[in-house]
Structures are given as C-alpha cells and as structure tokens.
Amino acid sequence: MTASELFLIAVSCYLSSAITALVRRQAADVLGAVLSVTGSVFGIWLAVASLNSLTPILQISTHWQVPGGSLVLEVDSLSGAFLLVIFAIAGLGSVHGLDYWRRSKHPESATRVRFFYALMTTGLILVFTARSSMLFLPAWELMAISAFFLVATEDQEEDVRRAAWIYLVATHIGTICLFAAFGILRLETGSFLITGSLLPTDRVSIVFLLALVGFGFKAGLVPLHFWLPSAHANAPSHVSALMSGVMLKAGIYGILRITSLVTVPPVWWSLLLGLIAATTAVAGISLALTQTDIKRALAYSSVENMGIVCLGIALALAGRSAGEPLYVALGLGGAIAHVWSHGAFKSLLFFAAGSVLNSTHSRSMDRMGGLMKRMPLTGWAFVTGSLAACGMPLFNGFISEWLIALGFFHAIRSGEIAGWILAFAAPAVALAGALALASFLRIVGIVFLGEPRTAEAAGAQESSRLVLVPLACLGAVCVFFGVLPGILASPLAAVTASWSRLPGESLSTFLRLPYLAFAAILAIVAALACFVKILIRRPAHSIVTWDCGYVAPTPRMQYTAGSAGEWFSHRLLPEALRPATFGRHSDLDPRTAWPPLRAETPVPKTDGNLFPSPVAFRSIASDPFSFRLYEPFVARWTSRFERLRRLQQGRLTIYLVYILLATIGGVAWAAVRGYLK
C-alpha cells in the first residue's frame, strides 16, 4: 500500500468509529473498537515506514475555500515519531474502554466517551500531519474541544465540571498565543505553510516565545500546568492515558516543529527552555509526592516527564547553535525516546489505575491496600510501569534518561559556555529520578502492599481480559525496548536528521555499552539468588515480632499516603510547594476561598478536662501555583469586574444609549487621530 492509502484508511477508521458510537448498542461499541484497532494497525504501519525514510513519505496538497489557505498534509520522520504513539495508545485504549466504562458509576455516558475519544484521536492525527496553520489550528481546536467533553464525562460531580472548565480556559489561552505566533510567522514568511528555513530575527524570537507559551500550556510545563492534574484525574482512565500519553506530546511536537524552521537558533532559546524544563521536572515529581489521589499523582509524574523531554530539546537546540551534531543526536534522540517511553509506561499506569478504580470505586490511596493479593496481574503491571517511570535499568524509561544525561556530560566537557550553563540540568535529571523512585515506592506500597483499609479494597477482584490485554501489551513494550534498545538507533537518527537538517549521528554505541555491565550484574545476582536458595533448605519458622504494645493491630495503624510522603512533602520541599493542612473549624473550601485561608495545624485542647477534646484536620494537596498564585489572582479580579454588572440594566433604552456613546466616541477618535500623529 502507498502512504496515502495507509493514512486515509487510518483516519477513515477513526471517523467511522465516531459514527458507530452514536448507535446505542453493545455491538456498535465492539464494532467501534474493532475500527479503532484497525485504524491503529494501518497507522502504525505508516509511522514505522516514515521512521525508516530520510524524506517525507506522504505529501498531500490541495486548494480549499479558506481564504489564503490550502490543505497541506505531510508525514516525515518527526511526524511519524508522534503518530506511532497516538496510534498505539488510542488502539489499546479503545479495547480497554470496552469493559472499563461498563463497570463505571455512569455507564450511560459510554456513547459520548467513544464518540469524542475517536474525534480527539482524529484531531491529534491531523495536528501531527498538518503543514499549514490554516489546517493546524482547526485540528488543534478539534483535539481541545473533544478533550473538554471527555474530561467532563461525569459532569454530575462539581469537581469534574470545575476541572473541565479550568482545562477549557487554559487550552484557549494557549490557542490565543498560537494564533498570534502563526500570524507573525505569516508576516515573516508570506505564507501559512509551516515549512522552510528561517533566519533568527526579532520576529522569529517572538514567534518562539509565543509558541513556547501556547504549546507549553498543552505540554504542562510549569507554571502553565495548573489545569493538568485535575483534568487527568477526573477523566475516564483510558482517556487519561490518551491525554497523558499523547495529548501532552502535541505541545512537545509543536515546540519541535517551530524550532525546526530556524537554521541556527539563538543560544538563549536553549537556556530559557532548559531552565523551564528543569523546574518542571523537579517541581512535577515533588508535587506527586504530596498526592493522596492515585491519578493526580500519576498526572504530576507526567509533568515531570515533560520536563525531561524538554531538557533533551534544550540540549539539542544548544547543539544546533554550537554546530555540534553529537549534542543534537543525544538531546533530541533522548527526547524522542522519552516520548515513546512515557507514552508506553504512563498509559500502562493509567490503565492499571483504572482497573484499581473500578474494583475499589475510589481514587484515594488511603482507601486501598493489599491489592497485590487480590489483583496480582494488575499489580505486577503497575510495578512494571513504575520501574520504567523511575528510569530503572532494563526498562525503557532508563534509555531516554541515559541519552539525555550523557548529552549533558558531553556538553560540560566541551567547554562551551552554553554547555556550562546547562550543567544544572544534569543534577536536575538525577534529582527527578530519585524523587520518582520515592514517589512510586510510596504508591506501590500504599496501594498494593499491606492490608486492605476498606471493605471495597478487601473485596477487590481482578479485571477482565479486555482490561488486562492492553496492560500486557504495554508491559511487554516497556521490557522489550529496555532490554534491546539498539533497535531504536536507526529511527532516532532519522528523526534527528529530519528536525536538524544535519547528518543523523548514530546512537548505537551509546545504546549498547551500558547493557554489557547490566547483563553481567543481572547474571551475578541471579546466580547468587540460586546459590542462596540451594544452601538454605531448612523449614522457615514463624515467630511473632514486637508489636509495639498493640495486641490486635488494625489496618488503620498502617502508613497512609500522606504520612508515607510526609518527610518529603513537609521537610524536603520548600514552603511554597508544601501541601496545606486545615483545622476542623475551616468552614470554607480552602481551594476556592478568598481571601486565601491560612494553613493551620490543629492542636488538641484539654479545656480543663483530664483528656484532650477530639480534633480533626484535613490535608489539601493542592497545586501551589494554582492555590497561591492563579486562584487568588482570578478571585481578586472577578470581584472587581463584578462591579461592572451595574451597567447591565436589562432595559433597551439604556443599551441604545451605550451604542450611541460608542458611536460618538468612535467618530471623535477618527476626527482627532490625524492630529495626534
């Protein structure tokens, strides 16, 4: 088949899946999933073909009725790298959603979920292939609006509606910046096409800054990430996987596509992006340590991973500025490898979290526990994804972080000024990795180990095969590419050459060397384990350990999700990133109150009695940027703008007076404008 045929079949399958979703029959749901999987198979075929080619394999250009526009589609190696993620995750998510949503609290919303799920996938495909801003922006809006309706699926709940509206406002602020960026780009190039080569000028730098803000909103870069945790937490789990595993990458793709247009980017571009990325990586995983909601913790982990990806892009930009192909190869190669890795392990984690949610009917980790015995397949899938997310050797997450760290070490050794300035990024990657390990140890320990904390957790059962098949596929991907990373060398070289227009530097040496040592260590550990097992063949004796004076311990005596991360959240993190604790007398919601409530730790009072009176407190693991910065700002200006309601009289005569005054003002301005020049 030709590339055009593969592309048209893939898009047609997803559009057909959206149409079948409108039929409220179980057979229509199955047919929609089959169409989605079929479209994904053809789409993966197209993406793999593009990764094996140094030139675009698909170019479609035709005129249409939009003034000054033309429909231009193109698939090169850079587009193929992102298409591979969208087709793989969207197909598996459609299978996962078949059984997941039937067992949810609101199964009647299945039709809406499948319809907008297919539309969002179609929008993402067009975003990754559009080469004209006149097509890119409508595709971007299709993706954004579809995601809004998916986030608002369970709109019976106030938190869900709030999360959806915050997401909608944030995404459209970013879209306004993109409109401005593409408008200035049109003035610079004289065309709406997103192709060609540009020299670094003041206008092009403004385009970069606007694109960084517009695409940074979608990628969840700090401090533009405030919409992300609540949106990902409240969406259905397979939608969360699509948003985290793919939609965030649309922002990364936009940054890469805009920077690819500039021949030699200024050095300060890489420094600015590196600073934002390092802050995003460390702050994202630090905030994940404070969460008690399993899906919010995974969402903050995605913020960290987007920071790591942008660190690789910053290194690649510095390499292009200095004319160092090796930095470009290691930086962009690591970034693209992390795009693939994050798409696999984060989707795996969200699918597993959805399986847990359907069994326990709660996202709170404090209401789980002991699930490894009751849901062993889901538990081991979550452990596999966690190891990959922590960047452990022999898992795919290690590969990308290894390449990016190597790139920074080479940049430091080069003696370049940009390399020395970017040296802070290397410890940022290491610190983010250490905090990620602590975060996922906490999640696995609280959710899957210990004893059940509630009756729902005690009665949890393993999910069906439709839910487990995507977990098995993604788990296999995490292990396969972690053990055999050399397969990625050729595709990464093609993507690097497509983006930088420099000869693609081979990464096969860097992908092969560490695994000789890891294989030797693994063999030694396995041999020692077998030796110890052979030597110790005596029966184990069960003895009672010291019970701290408690004769009958209960699950309430276990660590909670908050207490397990207390040392990190209250002692390691700076004051600005710590969660707020509120006493029982706080009548207002601390997340929405204005003026902001002060955090207070409740102290038991005796009131003259022998024993202290009962006291209660709650810990709100709110986003500090939203809680301390954005929400007070919005509340303050909302109260000020409410005074303008006096102008809304509801009388036609008053409105005619407003129109008359506006007309007089316009005529007066036109009359005096010439004298003011």
Rosetta blueprint (number, residue, H / E / L):
1 M L
2 T L
3 A H
4 S H
5 E H
6 L H
7 F H
8 L H
9 I H
10 A H
11 V H
12 S H
13 C H
14 Y H
15 L H
16 S H
17 S H
18 A H
19 I H
20 T H
21 A L
22 L L
23 V L
24 R L
25 R L
26 Q H
27 A H
28 A H
29 D H
30 V H
31 L H
32 G H
33 A H
34 V H
35 L H
36 S H
37 V H
38 T H
39 G H
40 S H
41 V H
42 F H
43 G H
44 I H
45 W H
46 L H
47 A H
48 V H
49 A H
50 S H
51 L H
52 N L
53 S L
54 L L
55 T L
56 P L
57 I L
58 L E
59 Q E
60 I E
61 S E
62 T E
63 H E
64 W L
65 Q L
66 V L
67 P L
68 G L
69 G L
70 S E
71 L E
72 V E
73 L E
74 E E
75 V E
76 D L
77 S H
78 L H
79 S H
80 G H
81 A H
82 F H
83 L H
84 L H
85 V H
86 I H
87 F H
88 A H
89 I H
90 A H
91 G H
92 L H
93 G H
94 S H
95 V H
96 H H
97 G H
98 L H
99 D H
100 Y H
101 W L
102 R L
103 R L
104 S L
105 K L
106 H L
107 P H
108 E H
109 S H
110 A H
111 T H
112 R H
113 V H
114 R H
115 F H
116 F H
117 Y H
118 A H
119 L H
120 M H
121 T H
122 T H
123 G H
124 L H
125 I H
126 L H
127 V H
128 F H
129 T H
130 A E
131 R L
132 S E
133 S H
134 M H
135 L H
136 F H
137 L H
138 P H
139 A H
140 W H
141 E H
142 L H
143 M H
144 A H
145 I H
146 S H
147 A H
148 F H
149 F H
150 L H
151 V H
152 A L
153 T L
154 E L
155 D L
156 Q L
157 E L
158 E H
159 D H
160 V H
161 R H
162 R H
163 A H
164 A H
165 W H
166 I H
167 Y H
168 L H
169 V H
170 A H
171 T H
172 H H
173 I H
174 G H
175 T H
176 I H
177 C H
178 L H
179 F H
180 A H
181 A H
182 F H
183 G H
184 I H
185 L H
186 R H
187 L H
188 E H
189 T H
190 G L
191 S L
192 F L
193 L E
194 I L
195 T L
196 G L
197 S L
198 L E
199 L L
200 P L
201 T L
202 D H
203 R H
204 V H
205 S H
206 I H
207 V H
208 F H
209 L H
210 L H
211 A H
212 L H
213 V H
214 G H
215 F H
216 G H
217 F H
218 K H
219 A H
220 G L
221 L L
222 V L
223 P L
224 L L
225 H L
226 F L
227 W L
228 L H
229 P H
230 S H
231 A H
232 H H
233 A H
234 N H
235 A L
236 P L
237 S H
238 H H
239 V H
240 S H
241 A H
242 L H
243 M H
244 S H
245 G H
246 V H
247 M H
248 L H
249 K H
250 A H
251 G H
252 I H
253 Y H
254 G H
255 I H
256 L H
257 R H
258 I H
259 T H
260 S L
261 L L
262 V E
263 T L
264 V L
265 P L
266 P L
267 V H
268 W H
269 W H
270 S H
271 L H
272 L H
273 L H
274 G H
275 L H
276 I H
277 A H
278 A H
279 T H
280 T H
281 A H
282 V H
283 A H
284 G H
285 I H
286 S H
287 L H
288 A H
289 L L
290 T L
291 Q L
292 T L
293 D E
294 I H
295 K H
296 R H
297 A H
298 L H
299 A H
300 Y H
301 S H
302 S H
303 V H
304 E H
305 N H
306 M H
307 G H
308 I H
309 V H
310 C H
311 L H
312 G H
313 I H
314 A H
315 L H
316 A H
317 L H
318 A H
319 G H
320 R H
321 S H
322 A H
323 G L
324 E L
325 P H
326 L H
327 Y H
328 V H
329 A H
330 L H
331 G H
332 L H
333 G H
334 G H
335 A H
336 I H
337 A H
338 H H
339 V H
340 W H
341 S H
342 H H
343 G H
344 A H
345 F H
346 K H
347 S H
348 L H
349 L H
350 F H
351 F H
352 A H
353 A H
354 G H
355 S H
356 V H
357 L H
358 N H
359 S H
360 T H
361 H L
362 S L
363 R L
364 S E
365 M H
366 D H
367 R H
368 M L
369 G L
370 G L
371 L H
372 M H
373 K H
374 R H
375 M L
376 P H
377 L H
378 T H
379 G H
380 W H
381 A H
382 F H
383 V H
384 T H
385 G H
386 S H
387 L H
388 A H
389 A H
390 C L
391 G L
392 M L
393 P L
394 L L
395 F L
396 N H
397 G H
398 F H
399 I H
400 S H
401 E H
402 W H
403 L H
404 I H
405 A H
406 L H
407 G H
408 F H
409 F H
410 H H
411 A H
412 I H
413 R H
414 S H
415 G L
416 E L
417 I H
418 A H
419 G H
420 W H
421 I H
422 L H
423 A H
424 F H
425 A H
426 A H
427 P H
428 A H
429 V H
430 A H
431 L H
432 A H
433 G H
434 A H
435 L H
436 A H
437 L H
438 A H
439 S H
440 F H
441 L H
442 R H
443 I H
444 V H
445 G H
446 I H
447 V H
448 F H
449 L L
450 G L
451 E L
452 P L
453 R L
454 T L
455 A H
456 E H
457 A H
458 A H
459 G L
460 A L
461 Q L
462 E L
463 S L
464 S L
465 R H
466 L H
467 V H
468 L H
469 V H
470 P H
471 L H
472 A H
473 C H
474 L H
475 G H
476 A H
477 V H
478 C H
479 V H
480 F H
481 F H
482 G H
483 V H
484 L L
485 P H
486 G H
487 I H
488 L H
489 A H
490 S H
491 P H
492 L H
493 A H
494 A H
495 V H
496 T H
497 A H
498 S H
499 W H
500 S H
501 R L
502 L L
503 P L
504 G L
505 E L
506 S L
507 L L
508 S H
509 T H
510 F H
511 L H
512 R H
513 L H
514 P H
515 Y H
516 L H
517 A H
518 F H
519 A H
520 A H
521 I H
522 L H
523 A H
524 I H
525 V H
526 A H
527 A H
528 L H
529 A H
530 C H
531 F H
532 V H
533 K H
534 I H
535 L H
536 I L
537 R L
538 R L
539 P L
540 A L
541 H L
542 S L
543 I L
544 V L
545 T L
546 W L
547 D L
548 C L
549 G L
550 Y L
551 V L
552 A L
553 P L
554 T L
555 P H
556 R H
557 M H
558 Q L
559 Y L
560 T L
561 A H
562 G H
563 S H
564 A H
565 G L
566 E H
567 W H
568 F H
569 S H
570 H H
571 R H
572 L H
573 L L
574 P L
575 E H
576 A H
577 L H
578 R L
579 P L
580 A E
581 T E
582 F E
583 G E
584 R L
585 H L
586 S L
587 D L
588 L L
589 D L
590 P L
591 R L
592 T L
593 A L
594 W L
595 P L
596 P L
597 L L
598 R L
599 A L
600 E L
601 T L
602 P L
603 V L
604 P L
605 K L
606 T L
607 D L
608 G L
609 N L
610 L L
611 F L
612 P L
613 S L
614 P L
615 V L
616 A L
617 F E
618 R E
619 S E
620 I E
621 A L
622 S L
623 D L
624 P H
625 F H
626 S H
627 F H
628 R H
629 L H
630 Y H
631 E H
632 P H
633 F H
634 V H
635 A H
636 R H
637 W H
638 T H
639 S H
640 R H
641 F H
642 E H
643 R H
644 L H
645 R H
646 R H
647 L H
648 Q L
649 Q L
650 G L
651 R L
652 L H
653 T H
654 I H
655 Y H
656 L H
657 V H
658 Y H
659 I H
660 L H
661 L H
662 A H
663 T H
664 I H
665 G H
666 G H
667 V H
668 A H
669 W H
670 A H
671 A H
672 V H
673 R H
674 G H
675 Y H
676 L H
677 K L
